[in-house]
Amino acid sequence: MIFTANQVRPVFLGQAPLAGRVLGGAFLDSATMRAPWLSLPEAMAMRHPQFQRDVDAFASDLRNTGNLTIERADSIARVAVREAYHRRIPPALVLGVMLTENDAFKRSARSKVGALGLMQIMPRLWTPNLGPILGHNLRDDETNLRYGVYILKHFAVRTADSLDAGEVIRTALMSYNGCVQGKNTPDCRAYPEKVRRHVIEDARAICAGQTFQDCVALPLWAAVRDTTTPQPNAAMSGDGVPLTVTDRARDRPRFAFRNMRRTDRMGSFLLGLVSPRGD
């Protein structure tokens, strides 16, 4: 069964709950080297050699846009990949959304509806509750990336269990764009395709020849549908010393959210938020 799951292309992954779990488990088992953020505890994933390779690749893709200095590209890459590993989402997804939202990488960028910074975060919707946890200055690259990565994972987790990998990524991106009902902008339903195109065209180093399905959609699906605890004995640090285990699933401090407006359409999406130390 495991051999079949590894060899067959998971086109219908997630449509049947049992088949999805079998295929998802096989994908997780094979992901340690190329995506340690997916299969390892956080402390181990951060010290895995692939982490630095992903940082370097992300920075290379940023520099290739021609819109960033080497220093800022390196800085953004380290924060973006660190946050992606922390939240267990594909780094290439962060790059694709960033390029879709703000391909000039302007810290002061502000949309017509008030979204700010690299990942175009809506302060009215997110800072009242996330501000004490993630910071308030959305014009700061690091703070803005923390919000963007958190929000991407938040909407991915809230997708229906019956969705396959393609629908999970599409639904999560639509929600990130605020296109829940498709009424905010005339072409908001094209947003997931714009992100996919940026990943294909601009995330070449970070995806290293993988398709969008293998680099972004399937890993994200596996991360949000995986219910197992990452195993601590799957990897060693670069110098061969066993790494300290941190179990994200058990490290979930919870916060009370006060003063949430009943008229805020996004209010329901803010339930169940956690600190930066958990998913």
ZAGUBA-935521 format. One record per residue (C-alpha): residue number from 1; chain; y, x negated, z. Coordinates in steps of 0.05 Angstrom, whole numbers. Example, Ala and Ser with C-alpha at 12.3 -4.5 7.8 and 13.67 -1.06 7.14 Angstrom:
<node i="1" ch="A" north="-90" east="-246" up="156"/>
<node i="2" ch="A" north="-21" east="-273" up="143"/>
end
This chain:
<node i="1" ch="A" north="0" east="0" up="0"/>
<node i="2" ch="A" north="49" east="-56" up="18"/>
<node i="3" ch="A" north="32" east="-92" up="-47"/>
<node i="4" ch="A" north="48" east="-29" up="-86"/>
<node i="5" ch="A" north="113" east="-18" up="-48"/>
<node i="6" ch="A" north="135" east="-89" up="-63"/>
<node i="7" ch="A" north="118" east="-86" up="-137"/>
<node i="8" ch="A" north="142" east="-16" up="-157"/>
<node i="9" ch="A" north="216" east="-6" up="-170"/>
<node i="10" ch="A" north="239" east="45" up="-117"/>
<node i="11" ch="A" north="275" east="93" up="-164"/>
<node i="12" ch="A" north="261" east="153" up="-119"/>
<node i="13" ch="A" north="270" east="116" up="-53"/>
<node i="14" ch="A" north="288" east="165" up="2"/>
<node i="15" ch="A" north="271" east="229" up="-35"/>
<node i="16" ch="A" north="205" east="236" up="3"/>
<node i="17" ch="A" north="213" east="218" up="77"/>
<node i="18" ch="A" north="145" east="185" up="85"/>
<node i="19" ch="A" north="148" east="147" up="19"/>
<node i="20" ch="A" north="219" east="125" up="35"/>
<node i="21" ch="A" north="198" east="97" up="102"/>
<node i="22" ch="A" north="140" east="58" up="72"/>
<node i="23" ch="A" north="183" east="29" up="16"/>
<node i="24" ch="A" north="241" east="16" up="63"/>
<node i="25" ch="A" north="195" east="-21" up="111"/>
<node i="26" ch="A" north="169" east="-64" up="55"/>
<node i="27" ch="A" north="239" east="-80" up="32"/>
<node i="28" ch="A" north="260" east="-100" up="102"/>
<node i="29" ch="A" north="199" east="-145" up="108"/>
<node i="30" ch="A" north="219" east="-182" up="45"/>
<node i="31" ch="A" north="294" east="-186" up="61"/>
<node i="32" ch="A" north="297" east="-240" up="115"/>
<node i="33" ch="A" north="317" east="-297" up="69"/>
<node i="34" ch="A" north="365" east="-262" up="21"/>
<node i="35" ch="A" north="395" east="-212" up="71"/>
<node i="36" ch="A" north="385" east="-234" up="143"/>
<node i="37" ch="A" north="437" east="-184" up="166"/>
<node i="38" ch="A" north="388" east="-129" up="147"/>
<node i="39" ch="A" north="325" east="-152" up="182"/>
<node i="40" ch="A" north="347" east="-198" up="239"/>
<node i="41" ch="A" north="383" east="-187" up="306"/>
<node i="42" ch="A" north="457" east="-201" up="299"/>
<node i="43" ch="A" north="459" east="-269" up="334"/>
<node i="44" ch="A" north="402" east="-295" up="291"/>
<node i="45" ch="A" north="431" east="-268" up="227"/>
<node i="46" ch="A" north="499" east="-301" up="240"/>
<node i="47" ch="A" north="464" east="-369" up="249"/>
<node i="48" ch="A" north="418" east="-361" up="190"/>
<node i="49" ch="A" north="433" east="-411" up="133"/>
<node i="50" ch="A" north="445" east="-351" up="87"/>
<node i="51" ch="A" north="506" east="-331" up="126"/>
<node i="52" ch="A" north="545" east="-392" up="104"/>
<node i="53" ch="A" north="519" east="-386" up="34"/>
<node i="54" ch="A" north="544" east="-314" up="32"/>
<node i="55" ch="A" north="613" east="-336" up="59"/>
<node i="56" ch="A" north="618" east="-390" up="5"/>
<node i="57" ch="A" north="596" east="-342" up="-50"/>
<node i="58" ch="A" north="644" east="-287" up="-27"/>
<node i="59" ch="A" north="701" east="-338" up="-26"/>
<node i="60" ch="A" north="682" east="-361" up="-96"/>
<node i="61" ch="A" north="685" east="-290" up="-122"/>
<node i="62" ch="A" north="753" east="-281" up="-90"/>
<node i="63" ch="A" north="780" east="-345" up="-119"/>
<node i="64" ch="A" north="755" east="-325" up="-188"/>
<node i="65" ch="A" north="803" east="-265" up="-188"/>
<node i="66" ch="A" north="860" east="-315" up="-193"/>
<node i="67" ch="A" north="901" east="-274" up="-143"/>
<node i="68" ch="A" north="889" east="-314" up="-80"/>
<node i="69" ch="A" north="900" east="-384" up="-54"/>
<node i="70" ch="A" north="838" east="-423" up="-34"/>
<node i="71" ch="A" north="858" east="-420" up="39"/>
<node i="72" ch="A" north="866" east="-344" up="41"/>
<node i="73" ch="A" north="804" east="-333" up="-1"/>
<node i="74" ch="A" north="763" east="-373" up="49"/>
<node i="75" ch="A" north="795" east="-337" up="108"/>
<node i="76" ch="A" north="782" east="-267" up="80"/>
<node i="77" ch="A" north="711" east="-286" up="60"/>
<node i="78" ch="A" north="691" east="-310" up="129"/>
<node i="79" ch="A" north="718" east="-247" up="163"/>
<node i="80" ch="A" north="689" east="-199" up="110"/>
<node i="81" ch="A" north="620" east="-229" up="112"/>
<node i="82" ch="A" north="620" east="-234" up="188"/>
<node i="83" ch="A" north="638" east="-160" up="193"/>
<node i="84" ch="A" north="587" east="-141" up="140"/>
<node i="85" ch="A" north="533" east="-178" up="178"/>
<node i="86" ch="A" north="556" east="-146" up="243"/>
<node i="87" ch="A" north="555" east="-75" up="216"/>
<node i="88" ch="A" north="493" east="-87" up="172"/>
<node i="89" ch="A" north="522" east="-70" up="105"/>
<node i="90" ch="A" north="519" east="-111" up="40"/>
<node i="91" ch="A" north="576" east="-161" up="35"/>
<node i="92" ch="A" north="582" east="-145" up="-39"/>
<node i="93" ch="A" north="600" east="-74" up="-22"/>
<node i="94" ch="A" north="659" east="-98" up="19"/>
<node i="95" ch="A" north="683" east="-140" up="-40"/>
<node i="96" ch="A" north="675" east="-82" up="-88"/>
<node i="97" ch="A" north="715" east="-34" up="-45"/>
<node i="98" ch="A" north="769" east="-86" up="-31"/>
<node i="99" ch="A" north="779" east="-99" up="-106"/>
<node i="100" ch="A" north="780" east="-24" up="-120"/>
<node i="101" ch="A" north="831" east="-11" up="-66"/>
<node i="102" ch="A" north="877" east="-72" up="-70"/>
<node i="103" ch="A" north="859" east="-122" up="-125"/>
<node i="104" ch="A" north="926" east="-158" up="-113"/>
<node i="105" ch="A" north="905" east="-170" up="-41"/>
<node i="106" ch="A" north="974" east="-151" up="-14"/>
<node i="107" ch="A" north="976" east="-147" up="62"/>
<node i="108" ch="A" north="1035" east="-100" up="58"/>
<node i="109" ch="A" north="1005" east="-54" up="5"/>
<node i="110" ch="A" north="1017" east="20" up="21"/>
<node i="111" ch="A" north="991" east="77" up="-21"/>
<node i="112" ch="A" north="1028" east="142" up="-36"/>
<node i="113" ch="A" north="991" east="176" up="21"/>
<node i="114" ch="A" north="1003" east="120" up="71"/>
<node i="115" ch="A" north="939" east="78" up="67"/>
<node i="116" ch="A" north="951" east="6" up="87"/>
<node i="117" ch="A" north="927" east="-65" up="72"/>
<node i="118" ch="A" north="867" east="-97" up="39"/>
<node i="119" ch="A" north="819" east="-39" up="49"/>
<node i="120" ch="A" north="873" east="15" up="47"/>
<node i="121" ch="A" north="862" east="45" up="115"/>
<node i="122" ch="A" north="896" east="111" up="135"/>
<node i="123" ch="A" north="929" east="95" up="202"/>
<node i="124" ch="A" north="938" east="168" up="221"/>
<node i="125" ch="A" north="864" east="182" up="216"/>
<node i="126" ch="A" north="835" east="119" up="246"/>
<node i="127" ch="A" north="882" east="80" up="292"/>
<node i="128" ch="A" north="889" east="132" up="347"/>
<node i="129" ch="A" north="816" east="123" up="367"/>
<node i="130" ch="A" north="797" east="57" up="336"/>
<node i="131" ch="A" north="861" east="20" up="354"/>
<node i="132" ch="A" north="839" east="1" up="425"/>
<node i="133" ch="A" north="774" east="-26" up="396"/>
<node i="134" ch="A" north="792" east="-57" up="330"/>
<node i="135" ch="A" north="867" east="-69" up="336"/>
<node i="136" ch="A" north="929" east="-34" up="310"/>
<node i="137" ch="A" north="960" east="-81" up="258"/>
<node i="138" ch="A" north="930" east="-57" up="193"/>
<node i="139" ch="A" north="973" east="-107" up="154"/>
<node i="140" ch="A" north="932" east="-163" up="186"/>
<node i="141" ch="A" north="874" east="-183" up="141"/>
<node i="142" ch="A" north="823" east="-189" up="197"/>
<node i="143" ch="A" north="841" east="-124" up="231"/>
<node i="144" ch="A" north="842" east="-87" up="165"/>
<node i="145" ch="A" north="774" east="-113" up="146"/>
<node i="146" ch="A" north="745" east="-93" up="213"/>
<node i="147" ch="A" north="767" east="-22" up="199"/>
<node i="148" ch="A" north="744" east="-21" up="127"/>
<node i="149" ch="A" north="674" east="-47" up="143"/>
<node i="150" ch="A" north="667" east="-1" up="203"/>
<node i="151" ch="A" north="688" east="60" up="162"/>
<node i="152" ch="A" north="640" east="43" up="105"/>
<node i="153" ch="A" north="581" east="39" up="153"/>
<node i="154" ch="A" north="604" east="101" up="190"/>
<node i="155" ch="A" north="602" east="145" up="128"/>
<node i="156" ch="A" north="537" east="114" up="103"/>
<node i="157" ch="A" north="502" east="131" up="169"/>
<node i="158" ch="A" north="526" east="203" up="164"/>
<node i="159" ch="A" north="492" east="215" up="97"/>
<node i="160" ch="A" north="433" east="263" up="94"/>
<node i="161" ch="A" north="364" east="234" up="106"/>
<node i="162" ch="A" north="338" east="264" up="42"/>
<node i="163" ch="A" north="385" east="224" up="-3"/>
<node i="164" ch="A" north="359" east="166" up="-45"/>
<node i="165" ch="A" north="393" east="98" up="-47"/>
<node i="166" ch="A" north="440" east="117" up="-105"/>
<node i="167" ch="A" north="463" east="181" up="-72"/>
<node i="168" ch="A" north="474" east="147" up="-4"/>
<node i="169" ch="A" north="521" east="96" up="-34"/>
<node i="170" ch="A" north="556" east="148" up="-76"/>
<node i="171" ch="A" north="565" east="197" up="-19"/>
<node i="172" ch="A" north="590" east="143" up="29"/>
<node i="173" ch="A" north="641" east="117" up="-22"/>
<node i="174" ch="A" north="666" east="187" up="-37"/>
<node i="175" ch="A" north="677" east="198" up="37"/>
<node i="176" ch="A" north="712" east="131" up="44"/>
<node i="177" ch="A" north="759" east="152" up="-12"/>
<node i="178" ch="A" north="772" east="219" up="21"/>
<node i="179" ch="A" north="739" east="256" up="-36"/>
<node i="180" ch="A" north="696" east="301" up="6"/>
<node i="181" ch="A" north="717" east="363" up="-33"/>
<node i="182" ch="A" north="744" east="328" up="-94"/>
<node i="183" ch="A" north="814" east="357" up="-86"/>
<node i="184" ch="A" north="857" east="298" up="-63"/>
<node i="185" ch="A" north="863" east="265" up="-131"/>
<node i="186" ch="A" north="841" east="289" up="-200"/>
<node i="187" ch="A" north="793" east="232" up="-212"/>
<node i="188" ch="A" north="769" east="217" up="-141"/>
<node i="189" ch="A" north="696" east="230" up="-160"/>
<node i="190" ch="A" north="700" east="169" up="-206"/>
<node i="191" ch="A" north="713" east="125" up="-145"/>
<node i="192" ch="A" north="639" east="103" up="-134"/>
<node i="193" ch="A" north="634" east="82" up="-206"/>
<node i="194" ch="A" north="697" east="40" up="-200"/>
<node i="195" ch="A" north="668" east="4" up="-140"/>
<node i="196" ch="A" north="602" east="-6" up="-176"/>
<node i="197" ch="A" north="638" east="-36" up="-236"/>
<node i="198" ch="A" north="676" east="-84" up="-191"/>
<node i="199" ch="A" north="611" east="-107" up="-159"/>
<node i="200" ch="A" north="578" east="-118" up="-226"/>
<node i="201" ch="A" north="638" east="-154" up="-257"/>
<node i="202" ch="A" north="667" east="-191" up="-197"/>
<node i="203" ch="A" north="613" east="-201" up="-144"/>
<node i="204" ch="A" north="572" east="-248" up="-186"/>
<node i="205" ch="A" north="565" east="-304" up="-136"/>
<node i="206" ch="A" north="551" east="-259" up="-76"/>
<node i="207" ch="A" north="500" east="-218" up="-115"/>
<node i="208" ch="A" north="469" east="-280" up="-147"/>
<node i="209" ch="A" north="442" east="-245" up="-209"/>
<node i="210" ch="A" north="417" east="-183" up="-173"/>
<node i="211" ch="A" north="431" east="-113" up="-200"/>
<node i="212" ch="A" north="477" east="-66" up="-163"/>
<node i="213" ch="A" north="415" east="-28" up="-140"/>
<node i="214" ch="A" north="384" east="-90" up="-109"/>
<node i="215" ch="A" north="448" east="-123" up="-84"/>
<node i="216" ch="A" north="483" east="-61" up="-54"/>
<node i="217" ch="A" north="450" east="7" up="-59"/>
<node i="218" ch="A" north="380" east="-8" up="-35"/>
<node i="219" ch="A" north="400" east="-55" up="22"/>
<node i="220" ch="A" north="451" east="-4" up="47"/>
<node i="221" ch="A" north="398" east="51" up="44"/>
<node i="222" ch="A" north="349" east="8" up="82"/>
<node i="223" ch="A" north="401" east="-8" up="135"/>
<node i="224" ch="A" north="421" east="64" up="149"/>
<node i="225" ch="A" north="350" east="92" up="146"/>
<node i="226" ch="A" north="315" east="37" up="185"/>
<node i="227" ch="A" north="297" east="60" up="255"/>
<node i="228" ch="A" north="260" east="-2" up="278"/>
<node i="229" ch="A" north="286" east="-57" up="323"/>
<node i="230" ch="A" north="297" east="-123" up="287"/>
<node i="231" ch="A" north="244" east="-172" up="308"/>
<node i="232" ch="A" north="267" east="-237" up="342"/>
<node i="233" ch="A" north="212" east="-282" up="316"/>
<node i="234" ch="A" north="228" east="-276" up="242"/>
<node i="235" ch="A" north="274" east="-336" up="236"/>
<node i="236" ch="A" north="299" east="-400" up="268"/>
<node i="237" ch="A" north="367" east="-432" up="270"/>
<node i="238" ch="A" north="383" east="-488" up="221"/>
<node i="239" ch="A" north="361" east="-541" up="271"/>
<node i="240" ch="A" north="295" east="-506" up="286"/>
<node i="241" ch="A" north="316" east="-480" up="354"/>
<node i="242" ch="A" north="297" east="-408" up="369"/>
<node i="243" ch="A" north="358" east="-363" up="370"/>
<node i="244" ch="A" north="382" east="-317" up="425"/>
<node i="245" ch="A" north="363" east="-245" up="411"/>
<node i="246" ch="A" north="415" east="-189" up="413"/>
<node i="247" ch="A" north="389" east="-120" up="400"/>
<node i="248" ch="A" north="444" east="-79" up="366"/>
<node i="249" ch="A" north="407" east="-14" up="377"/>
<node i="250" ch="A" north="411" east="-22" up="453"/>
<node i="251" ch="A" north="481" east="-51" up="458"/>
<node i="252" ch="A" north="521" east="12" up="445"/>
<node i="253" ch="A" north="577" east="24" up="494"/>
<node i="254" ch="A" north="607" east="92" up="483"/>
<node i="255" ch="A" north="680" east="113" up="487"/>
<node i="256" ch="A" north="714" east="179" up="502"/>
<node i="257" ch="A" north="764" east="200" up="449"/>
<node i="258" ch="A" north="824" east="237" up="474"/>
<node i="259" ch="A" north="882" east="273" up="442"/>
<node i="260" ch="A" north="844" east="286" up="377"/>
<node i="261" ch="A" north="881" east="339" up="336"/>
<node i="262" ch="A" north="841" east="401" up="321"/>
<node i="263" ch="A" north="877" east="405" up="254"/>
<node i="264" ch="A" north="855" east="336" up="233"/>
<node i="265" ch="A" north="802" east="346" up="180"/>
<node i="266" ch="A" north="773" east="278" up="195"/>
<node i="267" ch="A" north="763" east="293" up="268"/>
<node i="268" ch="A" north="690" east="311" up="260"/>
<node i="269" ch="A" north="677" east="244" up="227"/>
<node i="270" ch="A" north="703" east="206" up="287"/>
<node i="271" ch="A" north="649" east="231" up="334"/>
<node i="272" ch="A" north="600" east="180" up="360"/>
<node i="273" ch="A" north="643" east="118" up="347"/>
<node i="274" ch="A" north="620" east="54" up="380"/>
<node i="275" ch="A" north="650" east="-13" up="399"/>
<node i="276" ch="A" north="650" east="-74" up="354"/>
<node i="277" ch="A" north="587" east="-97" up="390"/>
<node i="278" ch="A" north="543" east="-42" up="358"/>
<node i="279" ch="A" north="532" east="-7" up="292"/>
end
